[in-house]
Amino acid sequence: MKINLQKLAWLLFLVCGIIYLIASIRDRDILMIVGSACFVIAVMIFLLPGKE
């Protein structure tokens, strides 16, 4: 089984972004919520299959 390290790294970034988003929602910090949401959206865009 071949592991795509780049895809794995992006998935870990996504997990981190979701954790930060949850923590910022719990703290009710609007700036962190916006920043974390933007980061999560950006990572999801990078994970979309592109035309190569």
N, C-alpha and C positions, 0 to 999 in steps of 0.2 A: 504494500500500500504506500503510495507516494503522498507525502504531506506537503501541502503548499504553504510554506512558512509565511509568505506575504499575506495570504488570506487569513491564516491563523492570527497574525499580528493585528489585522484590521478587526477581526472578531473580538480580540481582547480589548482593543480601543473602544469598541462598541459597548462591551460589558462595563468598562471603566466609566464611560460617559453616562450610562444608565444608572450606575451606582451614585455618581456625582449628582445626577438629576434628582434621584430619590432623596438624597441627603439635603439638597438645597430646597426641595419642596417641604421636607420636614422642618427645616429651619426658617421657612417662609422668607428666603432671601431672593428677591425678584431678579437682581443682577445675575446671580449664580444660576437661577432657573433658566433665564434667557440664554446665557452662555452655554450651559450644559445642553439645552435643547438644540441650539445651533450646532454644537459639536456632534451630538448624536445624529442629527440629520445629515451633516457632512460625511460622517463615517458611513452611513447607509448609502449615500450616493456613490461613495468609492466602492462599495460592495456590489453595486448593480453590475450585471454583466454588460460589458461594453463591446463595441465593434472593434475587433483587432485586426 
